[in-house]
């Protein structure tokens, strides 16, 4: 039986409870288990303030996390009942070594509620947890915080930077200096609770239920990862940045706040250019054979960074392509500052791009800019605004609100490229239809990793389908969303799904947990998790009226590139999707909940 | 009779008292009167913590401030019993319009003690003062703060930025967005008191005692200002930046943390280059006929600033020449951020230069730098570190300590170019001896405007003397220090003394106040003020052991330029100076105090 640490920061109390195997069998762990716990809180409470004592933050691993030989087992998942950025559920996950280290410290998960009076951090060493004074750490950046707190066997630190402290709505949680739980503003939730960091270390052994069976399954899965063209070749060789040219070639690389999906200069910020000019080496998360992480540097000029990690494809797109900044050094610098001060590069880049369009279209008064020349392609403005946002300095105070509230404030809400208040990532669905349905229906808002249909629509895994047709996409979206729930509950890396499927996951989970599960059962669990999350966001006020896309994607025809002339046929796909889901008005029916054995 | 506002932030009490004419006749106003008040507090208290409730902060105008026709009457003086940067007295003054506006609001001075629980600001409108909640302003930069609070007739705002809030030891107070009380860390004192700003406005008339007499005296003095080559030609035409090439030509422009006093590339950051490439227009402080202020811009590149004020000679030197950064755009940007976030460019530039030398000499471990390439001439590092210092981010947390504590921390105290913990300004005394004696003996520490002997030693006002000889300098230093006390108590601009002397000041004060005073009496008041300030710093622990210069200036011969081969013969000058002052061991004797009618 695993252990869960239960922390109430208002009461300064710490309790340890055991995991409940009945719940684990229904929801696995990680995201699924966390959703179950969050729902129990939501049942009791009506109005949740994202910055109130009642908001609950859960850090969770799963049965796969930290298990040697498990496919890419270095991740953890974080959830909050409410995101301060979106008002929908808060959710994100991250690699590095923090997830495994939480297990080595003796815990599967941490539940945090309440608000501390003074800044604190949680220290967990070999099964013992303590609240410690963080007043000396408050104000420190994430690099300092990680370095100061990192002590002991297998130690790892997850923390917030100044952005989270300042409740910047797009702030994230940073672990191991450069790995981020970026999305939905979870750093601001930590900041509102005055929780600076969680440091974990220890010697706890992570064991598997059926060692012999596990050995075989593990070997088989790792073999599949190594042989797969994406996980065995593409990602190890070029990292996620290899997608820049690929997605541009299919006309789906959003340029200048999504005004188009093709940028003839995109190669300036591509994975190939990174490898040639900025790469130091590769770096893997704990126990991962893929090793898609990159270590980079900018050796001279105004945007020097002698050592950084990333930027990933998404960051390059958001901070570079979406803002029109083609200076790769500036993009690396901007991404580096996001890590340093603790912000989500996707949301921030997209928010800056939105501000640039607002400005170019005359919505922003000059005095509000305090001297920033806010135009597409201005590298200096980009780098300066990243820093300013973390401290809400000058125009940064508006960017700190995220794109939706920014565009509303300046009177042009349609220029915000968000779904449910979350900035969409780097794929224009006018050229890749399925991802559009996923954006619209993803519970946490505009998100690619809720149901990554790019795999079949562009990469051709498990089979190649036409990105430009809406036909048959609902089924793909549902399958990917459900399977992803399994991966985020297991908790390991989503990239494994390029090579291994639900059947492999069933075998892995059976061997690790000792349960006897099947591919069908696994997919049902995934569906159960997705539906429970939907029930929660329904209770938070989100339904079919929010399963939408920005007007631009529905009405403005793609002006050039491979998707030229296209818009997203969302209504058609959504209707089919709701039917497949057994949802009405964006809500699971009673029959569906009963079928999935979700007890409300 | 004038009025003084007495604010206790701990008790949230506000009282109004009248000025005491007996004290005014002995100390004029401004700095002199403030020193008298501070001394009354110091008599009662032994240990003053610069960030404690007991530290007292005084904002003071004088009889000349805000008087139409008075020479350059736009200034105010701020004092604190203790500077957090130096441990000696806190002192600084600033132009713009805040000083006159305090008078238009009905007050001559504000005394502030205690510490507020929550952030507050003081609003003073037409004789009425109120403490107001500043929680929404906390975290905002100085531009935002000034713009938000500036309301009403003659309104002006003095405030701190994030640097002061974060108690950065070299933070200043900014008024009118770009004017600064820069020196001795007074912004941090405001921050420690949780006092974000003071906004003043009103219609109070500032009248003079003898209008007819005043008319004549004023006319005469303004005429002298207009006809003088410095105040009538040099400063209006080129601003203070015109000194870059002048001081370099006499071999006294400190380069790369004072390793030498000559920089063959200095013209890249000169007043002439500013006029050619960066100047928008001139800008005068309230009521000033000199108009030495500059408005500048950097239109493109990584250090864009579409509108800034300054940089002054001192800022150009500290942020540019002293750090070896010859990119004028970067220097303007760095100076702009100092205004925006509220820091002293002299202390910050010198501290960065010190860090650069520490780094080049191997005193700083690479990991402490968090990726900053800290070498002389690196414009990117300069700009980034200015921002980081305000937020104590990464290596910025060390720079926030100022040069003395920084150099001590990294094990090479002699590399700090400070006197009494205050970073020295832009004149190397190996090539201009008198200013060295002034640096050593200035009560607030390494300061040029305590006794600006550059006037005779370089500019030739009131007469040209040899900068390279120590002979006769003690007398000049004493006269300049005493006269400057008068100017800072009057309170108007020191630049007037290029054109008008103690006799003019006696006439001006007689006409404005109605007192009957003379040149001799004026100089005696100046001496009284300087000695009272010395008594205070003696009580704070400073004496002849602190009237020193950095070793480099005493032992390392100037390597090139017009001062080549020279060191400062400090002991000889200091002995003569103490004799002239009537001091023993750096302390006024009882006879001297009696002679000056200073009652302890």
Boltz contact constraints between the chains, C-beta under 6 A:
constraints:
  - contact:
      token1: [A, 139]
      token2: [B, 392]
      max_distance: 6.0
  - contact:
      token1: [A, 141]
      token2: [B, 393]
      max_distance: 6.0
  - contact:
      token1: [A, 141]
      token2: [B, 394]
      max_distance: 6.0
  - contact:
      token1: [A, 143]
      token2: [B, 370]
      max_distance: 6.0
  - contact:
      token1: [A, 302]
      token2: [B, 302]
      max_distance: 6.0
  - contact:
      token1: [A, 302]
      token2: [B, 380]
      max_distance: 6.0
  - contact:
      token1: [A, 304]
      token2: [B, 373]
      max_distance: 6.0
  - contact:
      token1: [A, 304]
      token2: [B, 380]
      max_distance: 6.0
  - contact:
      token1: [A, 305]
      token2: [B, 371]
      max_distance: 6.0
  - contact:
      token1: [A, 306]
      token2: [B, 371]
      max_distance: 6.0
  - contact:
      token1: [A, 307]
      token2: [B, 371]
      max_distance: 6.0
  - contact:
      token1: [A, 370]
      token2: [B, 143]
      max_distance: 6.0
  - contact:
      token1: [A, 371]
      token2: [B, 305]
      max_distance: 6.0
  - contact:
      token1: [A, 371]
      token2: [B, 306]
      max_distance: 6.0
  - contact:
      token1: [A, 371]
      token2: [B, 307]
      max_distance: 6.0
  - contact:
      token1: [A, 373]
      token2: [B, 304]
      max_distance: 6.0
  - contact:
      token1: [A, 380]
      token2: [B, 302]
      max_distance: 6.0
  - contact:
      token1: [A, 380]
      token2: [B, 304]
      max_distance: 6.0
  - contact:
      token1: [A, 387]
      token2: [B, 387]
      max_distance: 6.0
  - contact:
      token1: [A, 392]
      token2: [B, 139]
      max_distance: 6.0
  - contact:
      token1: [A, 393]
      token2: [B, 141]
      max_distance: 6.0
  - contact:
      token1: [A, 394]
      token2: [B, 141]
      max_distance: 6.0
